[in-house]
Structures are given as structure tokens and as C-alpha cells.
Amino acid sequence: MTYNSQIFYKTLHTEPTRKAYKIHLEQFFKYADTDYDHILKLSTKEIKEKVQKYVLHLIDLTDKIGVPNPNSYNPMMTPIQRYLELHEIEFSWKNIKKFYPTKVPTANKLAYTDDDIRELLGATTSLRNKAFIHFLASTGVRVGSTSKLKIEDVKEIENGAIVTIYKDEIEEYRTCLTPEAHTSLKKYLAQRIDRSSESVLFTKKNNLSPLTPESAQDIVRNVRKQAKLSVDNGRKTTKGKSQNHAFRKRFKQILSINDVQESFTEYMMGHFTGNSMAYFSSIPDEKIYNQFKRAIPELTLDKSQQMETKHKEEIEIIKEEYDGAIKEKLEKQDELMQKMALSLATTKYMMYEKMYAECFGGENPNLEKLSKLMSNEEIADWNSIISIVQREKDWTISKGTESEVMLRDSKQKNEIKEIIELAKKSGDTESIEMFKKMLEG
């Protein structure tokens, strides 16, 4: 390759672009009987004449055999224009373009349907092919970008994944995998020999050699030959569907009708306008995936799996509602029990206030005097209710020392004995037995 051609191809940033430009440039050179270096030595007038004659030659072919397609003139002539302008050979291309034939409706405009993609998946048994088809359908990526992907470019998030396209390049962006597509990809990778994070995401059939841009293009083409799609496999109809770009069209349509913000849709397709690249570089994966989730139900191809997920979500909602109702019921029961406990405690407090009236009357009951008058059982009962009826102050009665407890117990026993003697005098045998049991207990 000559110096002039090397300089030109250095200005092109992608290999597919370089290959396409080389084909169109050398077709022109062959017709014009010139080359990269010789054409630069001609006068501007001579070069313009060669370009005009080439365009008229192409038009003649279009009229006779329909090739090239009228829509292909710009892509075919742009490499010639850019090569000449790079070497400062300029003339009015506006007049040249006046010769181009009128464009015709674009062929293969339609997007794949769910049924189309299911047909493709059903036409192959290869885990690689299935994962690749799911990948294109879920991410909407250009098929040419898949050969550069590595396993580490796929980052799991929730049940799906975030995929970084053109990592560490100026065109870097992120898109997403549905849970369905991510599952298919994991099945494919599980049977691979090389599954290190640095290895390529998709390989050729031997599972060893990296996928090339050409072999990536061939995957869907070969599967599509086996499938029975109700579309024209050629490129001569406006109702056709392109081999790979139809995935991308479906992706954009589904995201657009499922309320994914337009800026996120364009970003996930690798489209950048203004400062959008700088803006999205700081957006976390979670926010991108949250937008993408709105389209997951329609992007998902296995609707039974989708229904199962929806069923689980509905069960979870019902369970949450049921748990909430039970919690509310328990809270009401707890509130009722607290009211009952307060009512009982208040009644007991009033009973003690009446029994030991000499200890009440001031702002606070005389706790020290109460401790001497009450039995051990009464003190325990008082302490259990007082925290319920009086929460601002601590009216707990201390049982005192061990000797005080014993003394209190002894005093109570003497009182019971006196009651038994009185019962004997009155002949109340039933009361005698009851108080004897109390004494023994």
C-alpha cells in the first residue's frame, strides 16, 4: 500500500469502514484506469471528468440491471470524495450529486417479530447460536460490535445484566440483557473451555477461536436459512427484514412504546448527540437498568416464563397484603390487650388505695409505709401493675432485706392463724380448710 493510501486509511476509525471504503475506491480506480498515487498527479478538471464519467457508468448499470441500487450512490461516492479532499483536491460535488438517480423506498425496513425470533431459535440446537440471537434481540447492538466483546463486559444486575459495548473506546456505551437472554448466555458459557473474564464473549464453532466481524454476520444468516420465516431473505422488497439489523429495529420500537425515556433509548443504541456521551458516563448501571426494565416484558420471547414471573410477583403482592392485614390485626389485638391490662391494673390500684387509705392522700403514696403494711404477695402484685398505671414516676416498692421479707411472711402467717381460730369458734369448717392450705403453702 502506498504512502498516500496509508495516510487516508489512518483517518478511518473502524475496520468495517476501511474495508467498505477500499472496495468502492478501488472499483472507481479500476474503471478510471488510475490508482491512489496517479490520480493525485492529474489536474482538477481531469479528475472531475473521471468522476462524472464513473457516475454516468453507474447510472447506466442501474438502468440496465438495477445494480447499484439508487440508494447506494452516496455510500459508493463518499470514499472517493473524502480521499480527494484529504489531498486537497476540491471541486463542486453538489453538481456531481445532481446526476444521482432518485432514491427508492428502502428495502428490508421491517423489524423482526417475536414469532420470527422464536423461529430462529427453534431452527438451531447450538447454544452459541441461541445465546447470540438472544443477545442481539435483547441489546439492540450492531452485529459488528459483538466480535470485540469480552466476558468481563457483561455485568450481572438483578436477574439480567449490563453490557458495555466498545469498552475503553471513544464510542463506549452500555445496554442491557433481559433475564431470559442472560440465562441463555450463561448456558452457552458454561460449556465453554475458556471462561476467563478476559476471553471473548462469543467464539467460532470450535469454542476456541474468537468470533470475527464476518463470522458474526454469518451466524444469523446461516440460522435463517434453516428457519421458515415468512419474510423475503433477499434485499429487493420494502417488506423484507435484514439479517441482523431487524433485531435493532425491534429493540428501538419496544423501548419507545414502553415509556423508556428517549435519551436512554438512544444511548442504549449507541447514538450520541451533543453532550449525551459525557452525561451518561456518570449515570450508574442501576438507573440504566431501571429504565430498561420497563421494556423487559415485551422484549422477553418466552411468554410462559414471563407469565411465571408475573404470577410470582402477584403472589408476592398478595402475601405482602396478607402479612400487612395480619400485622394490622395483631396490632389491634395488642392495643386491645394493653387497654384491658390498663383497666385491670387501674382497678387493682384503686383497691390498694382503698385498703391502705392512710398511705395515700398526698401527691405520691407513702411507699415506705406501704412496704411495711403490705404482704410479700401484695408488694409483688403492686410492682406488676404500677408501671402500667404510673409511667411518669417510679412507685416500685422494694421488698427490703431478707429479714424484712421473712418478718413480713411471719406476720402474714400469724394473721392467718388468728383467722383460723375465729373460724373454729364459728364452726366454719370450709374456711378453716382453706386458710390451713394457705398457711401450708
C-alpha positions in Angstrom: 0.0 0.0 0.0 1.4 3.4 -0.9 2.0 6.3 1.4 -1.0 8.3 0.1 -3.4 5.4 0.7 -1.9 4.6 4.1 -2.5 8.2 5.2 -6.1 8.0 4.0 -7.0 4.8 5.8 -5.4 6.1 9.0 -8.2 8.6 9.1 -10.9 5.9 9.2 -11.6 4.6 12.7 -13.2 1.2 12.2 -12.2 -1.8 10.2 -15.6 -2.3 8.5 -15.4 1.3 7.3 -11.9 0.8 6.0 -12.9 -2.3 4.1 -16.0 -0.7 2.6 -14.1 2.4 1.5 -11.3 0.3 0.0 -13.8 -1.7 -2.2 -15.5 1.5 -3.5 -12.3 3.4 -4.1 -10.6 0.6 -6.0 -13.7 0.0 -8.1 -13.5 3.6 -9.2 -9.8 3.4 -9.8 -10.3 0.3 -11.9 -12.9 2.0 -14.1 -10.9 5.2 -14.4 -7.7 3.3 -15.1 -5.8 5.0 -12.3 -4.6 4.4 -8.7 -4.1 6.1 -5.3 -0.9 7.9 -6.5 -1.5 8.6 -10.2 -4.9 10.3 -9.7 -3.2 12.9 -7.5 -1.0 14.0 -10.4 -3.9 14.8 -12.6 -5.5 18.3 -12.9 -8.7 19.0 -11.0 -10.5 19.2 -14.3 -9.3 15.8 -15.4 -10.3 14.2 -12.0 -13.7 15.8 -12.2 -14.3 14.4 -15.6 -13.3 10.9 -14.4 -15.7 11.1 -11.5 -18.5 12.3 -13.7 -17.9 9.5 -16.3 -17.9 7.0 -13.4 -21.2 8.2 -12.1 -22.7 8.0 -15.6 -21.3 4.5 -15.9 -23.1 3.5 -12.6 -26.3 5.1 -13.7 -26.2 3.0 -16.9 -25.7 -0.2 -14.8 -28.6 0.8 -12.6 -30.9 1.3 -15.6 -29.9 -2.0 -17.2 -29.6 -4.4 -14.3 -30.8 -2.5 -11.2 -27.4 -2.6 -9.6 -26.2 -0.5 -7.9 -29.3 0.5 -6.1 -30.1 4.2 -6.4 -29.8 4.4 -2.6 -26.2 3.2 -2.7 -24.7 6.2 -4.7 -23.8 8.2 -1.6 -22.1 5.3 0.2 -20.2 4.5 -3.0 -19.1 8.0 -3.9 -18.3 9.3 -0.4 -14.9 7.4 -0.2 -13.8 9.0 -3.5 -14.8 12.4 -2.3 -13.1 12.0 1.1 -9.9 10.7 -0.5 -9.6 13.6 -2.9 -10.4 16.2 -0.2 -7.8 14.7 2.1 -5.3 15.5 -0.5 -6.7 19.0 -1.1 -8.3 18.3 -4.5 -11.7 20.0 -4.3 -14.4 20.8 -6.7 -18.2 21.2 -6.5 -19.7 17.8 -5.5 -23.1 19.4 -5.5 -23.1 19.3 -9.3 -21.9 15.7 -9.3 -24.7 14.6 -7.0 -27.3 16.1 -9.3 -26.6 13.1 -11.6 -27.5 10.6 -8.8 -30.8 8.7 -9.6 -33.8 9.4 -7.4 -33.8 7.3 -4.3 -36.2 4.4 -4.0 -38.1 3.1 -0.8 -35.6 1.4 1.5 -35.6 -2.4 1.4 -35.8 -4.6 4.5 -37.3 -1.8 6.6 -39.3 -4.1 8.9 -38.3 -5.3 12.4 -38.4 -8.9 13.5 -41.5 -10.0 15.3 -41.4 -12.3 18.4 -42.5 -15.2 16.2 -39.6 -14.5 13.7 -37.1 -14.7 16.5 -38.7 -17.8 18.0 -38.5 -19.4 14.6 -34.7 -18.6 14.5 -34.2 -20.0 18.0 -36.1 -23.2 17.1 -34.1 -23.7 13.9 -30.8 -24.2 15.8 -29.6 -26.5 18.5 -26.3 -24.6 19.1 -26.1 -23.0 22.5 -23.8 -20.4 20.9 -26.3 -19.5 18.2 -29.2 -19.3 20.7 -27.2 -17.1 23.0 -26.2 -14.9 20.1 -29.7 -14.5 18.8 -31.0 -13.7 22.3 -28.1 -11.2 22.7 -29.0 -9.3 19.6 -32.7 -9.3 20.4 -32.1 -8.0 24.0 -29.3 -5.5 23.5 -30.1 -4.0 20.1 -26.4 -3.8 19.3 -24.8 -3.6 15.8 -23.8 -7.1 14.9 -20.2 -5.8 14.1 -19.7 -4.9 17.7 -20.1 -8.4 19.0 -16.7 -9.7 17.9 -14.9 -7.2 20.3 -16.9 -8.2 23.4 -15.3 -10.0 26.3 -16.9 -11.9 29.2 -15.9 -9.2 31.6 -18.0 -6.7 29.6 -21.2 -8.4 30.9 -22.0 -7.4 34.5 -24.9 -9.2 36.2 -27.5 -6.9 37.7 -30.7 -8.2 39.4 -31.7 -11.1 37.2 -30.3 -9.6 34.0 -27.1 -7.8 33.0 -25.5 -4.6 31.9 -23.3 -4.9 28.8 -20.5 -2.5 27.9 -20.1 -2.1 24.2 -16.8 -0.8 22.6 -15.2 -0.7 26.1 -12.4 1.8 26.5 -13.1 3.3 23.1 -14.5 6.7 22.3 -17.8 5.1 21.2 -18.2 3.2 24.5 -21.8 2.8 25.8 -23.9 0.4 27.8 -27.0 -1.6 27.0 -28.8 -4.4 28.8 -29.7 -8.1 28.8 -33.1 -9.4 29.8 -33.1 -12.2 32.4 -34.1 -14.6 29.6 -31.2 -13.5 27.4 -28.8 -13.6 30.3 -29.8 -17.2 31.2 -29.2 -18.2 27.6 -25.7 -16.6 27.6 -24.8 -18.3 30.9 -25.8 -21.7 29.4 -23.6 -21.1 26.4 -20.6 -20.0 28.6 -21.0 -23.0 30.9 -20.0 -25.4 28.2 -17.0 -23.3 27.0 -13.4 -24.4 27.8 -12.1 -20.8 28.2 -14.4 -18.9 30.5 -11.9 -16.4 32.0 -13.1 -12.8 32.3 -10.6 -11.6 29.6 -11.7 -14.2 27.0 -14.0 -13.2 24.1 -17.7 -13.4 24.8 -18.6 -15.2 21.5 -16.4 -17.7 19.7 -16.5 -19.6 16.5 -18.0 -23.1 16.4 -14.8 -24.7 17.9 -15.4 -22.6 21.1 -11.8 -21.5 20.9 -11.2 -19.1 18.0 -12.6 -15.5 18.6 -15.6 -14.5 16.6 -14.7 -12.3 13.7 -16.9 -9.5 12.2 -17.5 -11.7 9.2 -18.4 -14.8 11.2 -20.7 -12.7 13.4 -22.5 -11.6 10.3 -22.9 -15.3 9.2 -24.4 -16.6 12.4 -27.9 -15.3 11.9 -27.6 -15.7 8.1 -26.9 -19.4 8.4 -29.6 -20.0 11.0 -32.1 -18.0 9.0 -31.6 -20.4 6.0 -32.8 -23.2 8.2 -35.8 -21.3 9.7 -39.1 -20.9 7.9 -39.6 -17.2 8.3 -42.5 -15.5 6.5 -40.2 -12.9 5.0 -38.1 -12.5 1.9 -34.5 -13.4 2.5 -33.4 -11.1 -0.3 -32.9 -7.4 -0.3 -35.4 -6.4 -3.0 -38.6 -5.8 -1.1 -39.6 -2.9 1.3 -41.4 -5.5 3.4 -38.2 -7.5 3.9 -36.2 -7.9 7.1 -32.5 -7.6 7.2 -30.5 -10.5 8.6 -29.2 -8.6 11.7 -30.4 -5.0 11.7 -34.0 -6.2 12.1 -33.1 -7.1 15.7 -32.0 -3.5 16.3 -35.2 -2.1 14.8 -37.3 -4.3 17.1 -35.3 -3.2 20.1 -35.9 0.5 19.4 -39.6 0.0 18.8 -40.2 -1.9 22.0 -38.2 0.6 24.2 -40.0 3.5 22.6 -43.6 2.1 23.2 -42.8 1.1 26.8 -42.1 4.6 28.1 -38.3 4.3 28.3 -37.0 7.8 28.2 -35.9 8.7 24.6 -32.4 9.8 25.8 -31.9 6.4 27.4 -33.2 4.6 24.3 -30.8 6.5 22.1 -27.9 5.9 24.5 -28.6 2.1 24.7 -28.5 2.1 20.9 -25.1 3.8 20.8 -26.5 7.1 19.4 -24.9 10.2 20.8 -25.9 13.8 20.4 -24.3 16.9 21.9 -23.0 16.2 25.4 -25.0 13.0 25.9 -21.9 10.8 26.0 -20.4 12.8 28.9 -23.8 12.9 30.6 -24.3 9.1 30.5 -20.8 8.2 31.5 -21.7 9.3 35.1 -25.1 7.5 35.1 -24.9 4.4 37.3 -25.8 1.0 35.9 -28.8 0.7 38.2 -30.5 3.8 36.6 -29.9 2.5 33.1 -31.3 -1.0 34.0 -34.3 0.6 35.8 -35.2 2.3 32.5 -34.6 -0.9 30.6 -36.8 -2.9 32.9 -39.9 -1.2 31.6 -39.4 -3.0 28.3 -38.4 -6.4 29.6 -41.9 -8.0 29.4 -42.1 -7.2 25.7 -38.5 -8.0 24.9 -38.9 -11.4 26.5 -39.6 -14.1 24.0 -40.8 -17.0 26.2 -44.1 -15.6 27.4 -44.6 -18.6 29.7 -41.5 -17.6 31.7 -42.9 -14.0 31.7 -46.2 -15.2 33.0 -44.5 -17.3 35.7 -42.5 -14.2 36.8 -45.7 -12.1 36.8 -47.5 -14.9 38.8 -44.7 -14.9 41.3 -44.9 -11.1 41.6 -48.7 -11.3 42.1 -48.3 -13.9 44.8 -45.7 -11.7 46.5 -48.1 -8.8 46.4 -50.9 -10.9 47.9 -48.5 -12.3 50.5 -47.5 -8.7 51.4 -51.1 -7.6 51.6 -52.0 -10.7 53.7 -49.0 -10.1 56.0 -50.0 -6.5 56.3 -53.6 -7.4 57.3 -52.3 -9.9 59.9 -49.9 -7.4 61.3 -52.7 -4.8 61.5 -55.0 -7.3 63.2 -52.3 -8.3 65.7 -51.6 -4.6 66.3 -55.3 -4.0 67.1 -55.3 -7.1 69.3 -52.2 -5.8 71.1 -53.8 -2.4 71.5 -56.9 -4.1 73.0 -54.9 -6.2 75.4 -53.0 -3.1 76.5 -56.3 -1.4 77.2 -57.5 -4.4 79.2 -54.3 -4.6 81.1 -54.5 -0.9 82.0 -58.1 -1.3 83.1 -57.3 -4.2 85.3 -54.2 -2.5 86.7 -56.2 0.7 87.5 -58.9 -1.4 89.3 -56.2 -3.1 91.4 -54.5 0.3 92.2 -57.9 1.7 93.4 -58.3 -1.4 95.5 -54.9 -0.9 97.2 -55.7 2.8 97.6 -58.9 1.9 99.5 -57.2 -0.9 101.6 -54.3 1.3 102.7 -56.0 4.7 102.6 -53.7 6.0 105.3 -50.8 5.8 102.8 -52.5 7.9 100.2 -53.8 11.5 100.1 -50.7 13.4 99.0 -49.2 13.8 95.6 -47.4 10.5 95.9 -48.3 7.4 98.0 -46.1 6.7 101.1 -44.1 3.8 99.6 -42.1 3.2 102.8 -45.3 2.8 104.9 -46.9 0.6 102.2 -43.9 -1.7 102.3 -44.5 -2.3 106.0 -48.2 -2.8 105.7 -48.3 -5.0 102.6 -47.6 -8.7 102.4 -44.9 -10.1 100.1 -47.6 -11.2 97.6 -49.2 -7.7 97.6 -45.9 -6.0 97.0 -45.2 -8.3 94.0 -48.7 -7.5 92.7 -48.3 -3.8 93.3 -45.0 -3.7 91.4 -46.5 -5.6 88.5 -49.3 -3.1 88.0 -47.7 0.2 89.0 -45.6 0.5 85.8 -48.8 0.3 83.8 -50.8 2.9 85.6 -48.0 5.3 86.5 -45.2 5.8 84.0 -44.0 9.2 84.8 -42.6 8.2 88.3 -41.2 5.1 89.8 -43.5 3.9 92.5 -42.0 0.5 92.8 -41.9 -0.9 96.4 -38.7 -2.5 97.5 -39.1 -5.9 99.2 -36.3 -4.9 101.5 -33.8 -7.1 103.1 -34.2 -10.9 103.5 -35.1 -10.5 107.2 -37.8 -8.0 106.3 -39.2 -10.4 103.8 -39.2 -13.2 106.4 -40.8 -10.9 109.0 -43.5 -9.9 106.6 -44.1 -13.6 105.8 -44.2 -14.4 109.5 -46.7 -11.6 110.2 -49.0 -12.9 107.5 -48.9 -16.4 108.9 -49.8 -15.1 112.3 -52.8 -13.3 110.8 -53.9 -16.4 109.1 -53.6 -18.4 112.3 -55.8 -15.8 114.1 -58.4 -16.1 111.3 -58.4 -20.0 111.6 -59.1 -19.7 115.4 -62.0 -17.4 114.7 -63.4 -19.8 112.1 -63.1 -22.7 114.6 -65.3 -20.7 117.1 -67.9 -20.1 114.5 -67.8 -23.7 113.2 -66.9 -22.6 109.6 -65.0 -25.8 108.6 -64.8 -24.9 105.0 -62.9 -21.6 105.8 -60.7 -23.5 108.2 -59.5 -25.9 105.5 -59.0 -23.1 103.0 -56.8 -21.0 105.4 -54.9 -24.1 106.5 -53.9 -24.6 102.9 -52.8 -21.0 102.6 -50.7 -21.4 105.7 -49.1 -24.6 104.4 -48.5 -23.0 101.0 
